[in-house]
């Protein structure tokens, strides 16, 4: 089973919503996987199961991320020589 985690940015760090399990938090996104695995372990679940993260920052920044990804894909298709 793969656990789906929605990481939501807020002023003090990240909320980590583990689908069907619960919610935990971390200050830095680099700590998110460890926090999720610890939470799964506390709930008696498989801490070694695959985890898939989805990130929610805010609408404006999410739009910028989409634009940047599209630009990167376009450059990859048409590299400058």
Buried (B, 14 or more C-beta within 10 A) or exposed (E): EEBBBBBBBEEEBBBBBBEEBEEBBBEEBEBBBEBBBBBBEEEEBEBEEEBEBEBBBEEEEEEEEEEEEEEEEEEEEEEEE
